[in-house]
Amino acid sequence: DIQMTQSPSSLSASVGDRVTITCRASQSIGSFLNWYQQKPGNAPKLLIYAAYSLQSGVPSRFSGSGSGTDFTLTISSLQPEDFATYYCQQSYSTTTFGQGTRLEI
Amino acid sequence: EVQLVESGGGLVKPGGSLRLSCAASGITFSDVWMSWVRQAPGKGLEWVGRINTKSEGGTTDYAAPVKGRFTISRDESKDMVYLQMNSLKTEDTAVYYCTAMGSGYWGQGTLVTVSS
């Protein structure tokens, strides 16, 4: 199975900050990498698919990059509604999720 | 508007069975692969399994922890997908989400609690 490792596990930041979350795959997955945002009590929301494509309706302050084994999610200027937990997910071989990154104020 | 609505969760004893249902609307159900993802209390997301389209054979894949105990099926006539869970263990306690993952659609989840 492909393992996905996110870092950091948690992150403290302020409104207006630029933040980056990284995700590393245990083997090459091409661009088969998605990013999700989850708020407490809610289902995950797809932000980025295929490593860098922005899902419809997602603000442009979110961006994704990377290929192969190393990927990043960047939020260019944090807004209050962005404080949540973020997960990466590989869809190259069935599916596995990273362990999550909790973004806190 | 796309909706995925799960039902069937509840409290069950270890070793018991439960069947979850997911009703899809607003999508061309016959064209989408459907998956189940679970989330134990306070934990991260865990993929449970998936089923491809009927035209592709309705083939299923499962995560190792549930293989042999869980079965996913779909009914194109009702736009429904099911998760039959047998031999339940306490570690299966989680919110179970139905998702058309490739399209970014998720249900609201249904809680399954396995406890004596």
Chai-1 contact restraints between the chains, C-beta under 6 A:
chainA,res_idxA,chainB,res_idxB,connection_type,confidence,min_distance_angstrom,max_distance_angstrom,comment,restraint_id
A,A43,B,Y97,contact,1.0,0.0,6.0,A-B,restraint_1
A,A43,B,W106,contact,1.0,0.0,6.0,A-B,restraint_2
A,A43,B,Q108,contact,1.0,0.0,6.0,A-B,restraint_3
A,A43,B,G109,contact,1.0,0.0,6.0,A-B,restraint_4
A,L46,B,G104,contact,1.0,0.0,6.0,A-B,restraint_5
A,Q55,B,G104,contact,1.0,0.0,6.0,A-B,restraint_6
A,Y87,B,L45,contact,1.0,0.0,6.0,A-B,restraint_7
A,T94,B,D61,contact,1.0,0.0,6.0,A-B,restraint_8
A,T95,B,W47,contact,1.0,0.0,6.0,A-B,restraint_9
A,F97,B,L45,contact,1.0,0.0,6.0,A-B,restraint_10
A,Q99,B,G44,contact,1.0,0.0,6.0,A-B,restraint_11
A,G100,B,G44,contact,1.0,0.0,6.0,A-B,restraint_12
